Amino acid sequence: MPYDKDEQSYLSQLGARIRKLRKAKQLSQEALAFEADLDRTYVSSVERGERNIAVLNLAKLARALGVEVSTLLQEE
């Protein structure tokens, strides 16, 4: 089911925050995926805002990035 404009915007912003934190930690998508026990293509699609990420996977990414889940969800 396609996302409406607001939902897509939120997913894109979330992905951008994850990408920004990953790059600040100087991690490749592959390294982040390994640390989070996720597939690299999954991480890539999350960063592009193409996935409605599950809460448990969000927690895995937060842990791998060394931040709280709330940090990933904070709008700038």
Backbone as XML, in Angstrom:
<?xml version="1.0"?>
<chain id="A" units="angstrom">
  <residue number="1" name="MET">
    <atom name="N" x="0.842" y="-1.179" z="0.000"/>
    <atom name="CA" x="0.000" y="0.000" z="0.000"/>
    <atom name="C" x="0.889" y="1.245" z="0.000"/>
  </residue>
  <residue number="2" name="PRO">
    <atom name="N" x="0.685" y="2.128" z="-0.929"/>
    <atom name="CA" x="1.512" y="3.338" z="-0.985"/>
    <atom name="C" x="1.240" y="4.252" z="0.213"/>
  </residue>
  <residue number="3" name="TYR">
    <atom name="N" x="2.259" y="4.997" z="0.572"/>
    <atom name="CA" x="2.140" y="5.930" z="1.691"/>
    <atom name="C" x="1.628" y="7.267" z="1.190"/>
  </residue>
  <residue number="4" name="ASP">
    <atom name="N" x="0.881" y="7.972" z="2.059"/>
    <atom name="CA" x="0.468" y="9.317" z="1.663"/>
    <atom name="C" x="1.664" y="10.256" z="1.800"/>
  </residue>
  <residue number="5" name="LYS">
    <atom name="N" x="1.480" y="11.485" z="1.380"/>
    <atom name="CA" x="2.585" y="12.449" z="1.315"/>
    <atom name="C" x="3.229" y="12.683" z="2.682"/>
  </residue>
  <residue number="6" name="ASP">
    <atom name="N" x="2.432" y="12.828" z="3.725"/>
    <atom name="CA" x="2.968" y="13.060" z="5.069"/>
    <atom name="C" x="3.731" y="11.847" z="5.588"/>
  </residue>
  <residue number="7" name="GLU">
    <atom name="N" x="3.178" y="10.661" z="5.348"/>
    <atom name="CA" x="3.854" y="9.436" z="5.789"/>
    <atom name="C" x="5.192" y="9.275" z="5.074"/>
  </residue>
  <residue number="8" name="GLN">
    <atom name="N" x="5.197" y="9.514" z="3.772"/>
    <atom name="CA" x="6.431" y="9.387" z="3.001"/>
    <atom name="C" x="7.466" y="10.394" z="3.467"/>
  </residue>
  <residue number="9" name="SER">
    <atom name="N" x="7.022" y="11.595" z="3.779"/>
    <atom name="CA" x="7.928" y="12.626" z="4.276"/>
    <atom name="C" x="8.554" y="12.191" z="5.599"/>
  </residue>
  <residue number="10" name="TYR">
    <atom name="N" x="7.744" y="11.632" z="6.482"/>
    <atom name="CA" x="8.262" y="11.187" z="7.777"/>
    <atom name="C" x="9.289" y="10.071" z="7.596"/>
  </residue>
  <residue number="11" name="LEU">
    <atom name="N" x="8.988" y="9.092" z="6.730"/>
    <atom name="CA" x="9.932" y="7.998" z="6.487"/>
    <atom name="C" x="11.230" y="8.516" z="5.873"/>
  </residue>
  <residue number="12" name="SER">
    <atom name="N" x="11.130" y="9.475" z="4.977"/>
    <atom name="CA" x="12.326" y="10.054" z="4.359"/>
    <atom name="C" x="13.170" y="10.802" z="5.381"/>
  </residue>
  <residue number="13" name="GLN">
    <atom name="N" x="12.514" y="11.544" z="6.278"/>
    <atom name="CA" x="13.243" y="12.272" z="7.316"/>
    <atom name="C" x="13.917" y="11.310" z="8.291"/>
  </residue>
  <residue number="14" name="LEU">
    <atom name="N" x="13.224" y="10.250" z="8.656"/>
    <atom name="CA" x="13.809" y="9.238" z="9.540"/>
    <atom name="C" x="15.041" y="8.623" z="8.885"/>
  </residue>
  <residue number="15" name="GLY">
    <atom name="N" x="14.921" y="8.258" z="7.620"/>
    <atom name="CA" x="16.049" y="7.692" z="6.897"/>
    <atom name="C" x="17.227" y="8.644" z="6.825"/>
  </residue>
  <residue number="16" name="ALA">
    <atom name="N" x="16.940" y="9.920" z="6.625"/>
    <atom name="CA" x="18.006" y="10.926" z="6.559"/>
    <atom name="C" x="18.721" y="11.053" z="7.902"/>
  </residue>
  <residue number="17" name="ARG">
    <atom name="N" x="17.972" y="10.968" z="9.006"/>
    <atom name="CA" x="18.603" y="11.033" z="10.334"/>
    <atom name="C" x="19.502" y="9.825" z="10.563"/>
  </residue>
  <residue number="18" name="ILE">
    <atom name="N" x="19.049" y="8.652" z="10.141"/>
    <atom name="CA" x="19.864" y="7.445" z="10.289"/>
    <atom name="C" x="21.135" y="7.575" z="9.455"/>
  </residue>
  <residue number="19" name="ARG">
    <atom name="N" x="20.998" y="8.025" z="8.214"/>
    <atom name="CA" x="22.162" y="8.205" z="7.332"/>
    <atom name="C" x="23.151" y="9.208" z="7.931"/>
  </residue>
  <residue number="20" name="LYS">
    <atom name="N" x="22.637" y="10.321" z="8.449"/>
    <atom name="CA" x="23.491" y="11.359" z="9.036"/>
    <atom name="C" x="24.286" y="10.801" z="10.218"/>
  </residue>
  <residue number="21" name="LEU">
    <atom name="N" x="23.628" y="10.058" z="11.095"/>
    <atom name="CA" x="24.315" y="9.463" z="12.245"/>
    <atom name="C" x="25.334" y="8.418" z="11.795"/>
  </residue>
  <residue number="22" name="ARG">
    <atom name="N" x="24.961" y="7.622" z="10.795"/>
    <atom name="CA" x="25.884" y="6.591" z="10.283"/>
    <atom name="C" x="27.147" y="7.242" z="9.735"/>
  </residue>
  <residue number="23" name="LYS">
    <atom name="N" x="26.971" y="8.290" z="8.952"/>
    <atom name="CA" x="28.128" y="8.969" z="8.369"/>
    <atom name="C" x="28.963" y="9.665" z="9.436"/>
  </residue>
  <residue number="24" name="ALA">
    <atom name="N" x="28.314" y="10.219" z="10.451"/>
    <atom name="CA" x="29.048" y="10.864" z="11.550"/>
    <atom name="C" x="29.912" y="9.851" z="12.296"/>
  </residue>
  <residue number="25" name="LYS">
    <atom name="N" x="29.453" y="8.605" z="12.342"/>
    <atom name="CA" x="30.223" y="7.529" z="12.989"/>
    <atom name="C" x="31.209" y="6.887" z="12.016"/>
  </residue>
  <residue number="26" name="GLN">
    <atom name="N" x="31.236" y="7.401" z="10.785"/>
    <atom name="CA" x="32.111" y="6.896" z="9.724"/>
    <atom name="C" x="31.903" y="5.398" z="9.482"/>
  </residue>
  <residue number="27" name="LEU">
    <atom name="N" x="30.627" y="5.015" z="9.415"/>
    <atom name="CA" x="30.269" y="3.626" z="9.138"/>
    <atom name="C" x="29.712" y="3.520" z="7.724"/>
  </residue>
  <residue number="28" name="SER">
    <atom name="N" x="30.043" y="2.454" z="7.051"/>
    <atom name="CA" x="29.403" y="2.160" z="5.777"/>
    <atom name="C" x="28.037" y="1.537" z="6.077"/>
  </residue>
  <residue number="29" name="GLN">
    <atom name="N" x="27.190" y="1.480" z="5.064"/>
    <atom name="CA" x="25.911" y="0.793" z="5.251"/>
    <atom name="C" x="26.154" y="-0.664" z="5.619"/>
  </residue>
  <residue number="30" name="GLU">
    <atom name="N" x="27.149" y="-1.256" z="5.014"/>
    <atom name="CA" x="27.465" y="-2.657" z="5.294"/>
    <atom name="C" x="27.886" y="-2.844" z="6.751"/>
  </residue>
  <residue number="31" name="ALA">
    <atom name="N" x="28.725" y="-1.945" z="7.258"/>
    <atom name="CA" x="29.184" y="-2.051" z="8.647"/>
    <atom name="C" x="28.028" y="-1.842" z="9.623"/>
  </residue>
  <residue number="32" name="LEU">
    <atom name="N" x="27.169" y="-0.865" z="9.340"/>
    <atom name="CA" x="26.013" y="-0.633" z="10.203"/>
    <atom name="C" x="25.083" y="-1.839" z="10.178"/>
  </residue>
  <residue number="33" name="ALA">
    <atom name="N" x="24.838" y="-2.359" z="8.999"/>
    <atom name="CA" x="23.969" y="-3.529" z="8.874"/>
    <atom name="C" x="24.531" y="-4.709" z="9.661"/>
  </residue>
  <residue number="34" name="PHE">
    <atom name="N" x="25.832" y="-4.912" z="9.582"/>
    <atom name="CA" x="26.471" y="-6.006" z="10.315"/>
    <atom name="C" x="26.278" y="-5.822" z="11.815"/>
  </residue>
  <residue number="35" name="GLU">
    <atom name="N" x="26.547" y="-4.609" z="12.309"/>
    <atom name="CA" x="26.415" y="-4.325" z="13.743"/>
    <atom name="C" x="24.971" y="-4.470" z="14.219"/>
  </residue>
  <residue number="36" name="ALA">
    <atom name="N" x="24.017" y="-4.155" z="13.352"/>
    <atom name="CA" x="22.600" y="-4.217" z="13.714"/>
    <atom name="C" x="21.973" y="-5.571" z="13.387"/>
  </residue>
  <residue number="37" name="ASP">
    <atom name="N" x="22.748" y="-6.471" z="12.787"/>
    <atom name="CA" x="22.250" y="-7.785" z="12.366"/>
    <atom name="C" x="21.076" y="-7.640" z="11.387"/>
  </residue>
  <residue number="38" name="LEU">
    <atom name="N" x="21.275" y="-6.750" z="10.415"/>
    <atom name="CA" x="20.295" y="-6.522" z="9.360"/>
    <atom name="C" x="21.000" y="-6.632" z="8.012"/>
  </residue>
  <residue number="39" name="ASP">
    <atom name="N" x="20.240" y="-6.778" z="6.958"/>
    <atom name="CA" x="20.813" y="-6.839" z="5.622"/>
    <atom name="C" x="21.160" y="-5.427" z="5.140"/>
  </residue>
  <residue number="40" name="ARG">
    <atom name="N" x="22.259" y="-5.287" z="4.414"/>
    <atom name="CA" x="22.672" y="-3.984" z="3.905"/>
    <atom name="C" x="21.601" y="-3.363" z="3.026"/>
  </residue>
  <residue number="41" name="THR">
    <atom name="N" x="20.936" y="-4.165" z="2.208"/>
    <atom name="CA" x="19.902" y="-3.610" z="1.331"/>
    <atom name="C" x="18.717" y="-3.079" z="2.139"/>
  </residue>
  <residue number="42" name="TYR">
    <atom name="N" x="18.460" y="-3.681" z="3.292"/>
    <atom name="CA" x="17.399" y="-3.196" z="4.176"/>
    <atom name="C" x="17.777" y="-1.822" z="4.726"/>
  </residue>
  <residue number="43" name="VAL">
    <atom name="N" x="19.009" y="-1.693" z="5.202"/>
    <atom name="CA" x="19.488" y="-0.409" z="5.727"/>
    <atom name="C" x="19.413" y="0.656" z="4.631"/>
  </residue>
  <residue number="44" name="SER">
    <atom name="N" x="19.826" y="0.300" z="3.439"/>
    <atom name="CA" x="19.787" y="1.235" z="2.319"/>
    <atom name="C" x="18.363" y="1.713" z="2.045"/>
  </residue>
  <residue number="45" name="SER">
    <atom name="N" x="17.415" y="0.796" z="2.029"/>
    <atom name="CA" x="16.028" y="1.182" z="1.739"/>
    <atom name="C" x="15.421" y="2.007" z="2.873"/>
  </residue>
  <residue number="46" name="VAL">
    <atom name="N" x="15.833" y="1.750" z="4.113"/>
    <atom name="CA" x="15.380" y="2.573" z="5.245"/>
    <atom name="C" x="15.926" y="3.988" z="5.087"/>
  </residue>
  <residue number="47" name="GLU">
    <atom name="N" x="17.198" y="4.109" z="4.760"/>
    <atom name="CA" x="17.809" y="5.431" z="4.592"/>
    <atom name="C" x="17.164" y="6.220" z="3.455"/>
  </residue>
  <residue number="48" name="ARG">
    <atom name="N" x="16.671" y="5.531" z="2.455"/>
    <atom name="CA" x="16.005" y="6.201" z="1.327"/>
    <atom name="C" x="14.530" y="6.473" z="1.615"/>
  </residue>
  <residue number="49" name="GLY">
    <atom name="N" x="14.039" y="6.059" z="2.779"/>
    <atom name="CA" x="12.642" y="6.285" z="3.139"/>
    <atom name="C" x="11.680" y="5.372" z="2.418"/>
  </residue>
  <residue number="50" name="GLU">
    <atom name="N" x="12.159" y="4.216" z="1.995"/>
    <atom name="CA" x="11.327" y="3.284" z="1.241"/>
    <atom name="C" x="10.681" y="2.212" z="2.111"/>
  </residue>
  <residue number="51" name="ARG">
    <atom name="N" x="11.039" y="2.159" z="3.382"/>
    <atom name="CA" x="10.499" y="1.126" z="4.273"/>
    <atom name="C" x="9.872" y="1.743" z="5.507"/>
  </residue>
  <residue number="52" name="ASN">
    <atom name="N" x="8.785" y="1.139" z="5.925"/>
    <atom name="CA" x="8.171" y="1.466" z="7.205"/>
    <atom name="C" x="8.824" y="0.519" z="8.212"/>
  </residue>
  <residue number="53" name="ILE">
    <atom name="N" x="9.886" y="0.985" z="8.823"/>
    <atom name="CA" x="10.755" y="0.152" z="9.638"/>
    <atom name="C" x="10.044" y="-0.353" z="10.894"/>
  </residue>
  <residue number="54" name="ALA">
    <atom name="N" x="10.268" y="-1.610" z="11.220"/>
    <atom name="CA" x="9.708" y="-2.212" z="12.432"/>
    <atom name="C" x="10.417" y="-1.654" z="13.664"/>
  </residue>
  <residue number="55" name="VAL">
    <atom name="N" x="9.704" y="-1.590" z="14.765"/>
    <atom name="CA" x="10.253" y="-1.039" z="16.006"/>
    <atom name="C" x="11.506" y="-1.795" z="16.434"/>
  </residue>
  <residue number="56" name="LEU">
    <atom name="N" x="11.494" y="-3.105" z="16.345"/>
    <atom name="CA" x="12.667" y="-3.881" z="16.761"/>
    <atom name="C" x="13.872" y="-3.579" z="15.880"/>
  </residue>
  <residue number="57" name="ASN">
    <atom name="N" x="13.655" y="-3.385" z="14.598"/>
    <atom name="CA" x="14.765" y="-3.041" z="13.707"/>
    <atom name="C" x="15.263" y="-1.625" z="13.973"/>
  </residue>
  <residue number="58" name="LEU">
    <atom name="N" x="14.356" y="-0.734" z="14.326"/>
    <atom name="CA" x="14.757" y="0.621" z="14.708"/>
    <atom name="C" x="15.639" y="0.568" z="15.952"/>
  </residue>
  <residue number="59" name="ALA">
    <atom name="N" x="15.268" y="-0.285" z="16.900"/>
    <atom name="CA" x="16.066" y="-0.456" z="18.122"/>
    <atom name="C" x="17.440" y="-1.036" z="17.798"/>
  </residue>
  <residue number="60" name="LYS">
    <atom name="N" x="17.507" y="-1.971" z="16.862"/>
    <atom name="CA" x="18.797" y="-2.548" z="16.461"/>
    <atom name="C" x="19.706" y="-1.481" z="15.851"/>
  </residue>
  <residue number="61" name="LEU">
    <atom name="N" x="19.130" y="-0.642" z="14.989"/>
    <atom name="CA" x="19.924" y="0.420" z="14.370"/>
    <atom name="C" x="20.385" y="1.435" z="15.408"/>
  </residue>
  <residue number="62" name="ALA">
    <atom name="N" x="19.497" y="1.800" z="16.321"/>
    <atom name="CA" x="19.874" y="2.753" z="17.371"/>
    <atom name="C" x="21.019" y="2.201" z="18.205"/>
  </residue>
  <residue number="63" name="ARG">
    <atom name="N" x="20.915" y="0.946" z="18.590"/>
    <atom name="CA" x="21.971" y="0.318" z="19.394"/>
    <atom name="C" x="23.287" y="0.307" z="18.623"/>
  </residue>
  <residue number="64" name="ALA">
    <atom name="N" x="23.235" y="-0.047" z="17.347"/>
    <atom name="CA" x="24.451" y="-0.096" z="16.524"/>
    <atom name="C" x="25.063" y="1.293" z="16.341"/>
  </residue>
  <residue number="65" name="LEU">
    <atom name="N" x="24.223" y="2.321" z="16.365"/>
    <atom name="CA" x="24.707" y="3.702" z="16.222"/>
    <atom name="C" x="25.086" y="4.322" z="17.562"/>
  </residue>
  <residue number="66" name="GLY">
    <atom name="N" x="24.780" y="3.632" z="18.647"/>
    <atom name="CA" x="25.123" y="4.131" z="19.976"/>
    <atom name="C" x="24.233" y="5.264" z="20.452"/>
  </residue>
  <residue number="67" name="VAL">
    <atom name="N" x="22.975" y="5.249" z="20.010"/>
    <atom name="CA" x="22.023" y="6.288" z="20.414"/>
    <atom name="C" x="20.736" y="5.627" z="20.908"/>
  </residue>
  <residue number="68" name="GLU">
    <atom name="N" x="19.897" y="6.425" z="21.544"/>
    <atom name="CA" x="18.573" y="5.965" z="21.964"/>
    <atom name="C" x="17.628" y="5.995" z="20.761"/>
  </residue>
  <residue number="69" name="VAL">
    <atom name="N" x="16.624" y="5.141" z="20.782"/>
    <atom name="CA" x="15.619" y="5.144" z="19.717"/>
    <atom name="C" x="14.995" y="6.532" z="19.588"/>
  </residue>
  <residue number="70" name="SER">
    <atom name="N" x="14.784" y="7.192" z="20.712"/>
    <atom name="CA" x="14.169" y="8.527" z="20.688"/>
    <atom name="C" x="14.991" y="9.520" z="19.864"/>
  </residue>
  <residue number="71" name="THR">
    <atom name="N" x="16.293" y="9.339" z="19.831"/>
    <atom name="CA" x="17.153" y="10.211" z="19.022"/>
    <atom name="C" x="16.817" y="10.066" z="17.542"/>
  </residue>
  <residue number="72" name="LEU">
    <atom name="N" x="16.547" y="8.851" z="17.116"/>
    <atom name="CA" x="16.213" y="8.617" z="15.713"/>
    <atom name="C" x="14.849" y="9.197" z="15.357"/>
  </residue>
  <residue number="73" name="LEU">
    <atom name="N" x="13.962" y="9.273" z="16.339"/>
    <atom name="CA" x="12.594" y="9.722" z="16.085"/>
    <atom name="C" x="12.397" y="11.223" z="16.236"/>
  </residue>
  <residue number="74" name="GLN">
    <atom name="N" x="13.393" y="11.919" z="16.779"/>
    <atom name="CA" x="13.266" y="13.367" z="16.988"/>
    <atom name="C" x="13.291" y="14.108" z="15.662"/>
  </residue>
  <residue number="75" name="GLU">
    <atom name="N" x="12.268" y="14.905" z="15.454"/>
    <atom name="CA" x="12.231" y="15.725" z="14.246"/>
    <atom name="C" x="13.089" y="16.959" z="14.454"/>
  </residue>
  <residue number="76" name="GLU">
    <atom name="N" x="13.774" y="17.362" z="13.409"/>
    <atom name="CA" x="14.668" y="18.526" z="13.498"/>
    <atom name="C" x="13.960" y="19.793" z="13.131"/>
  </residue>
</chain>
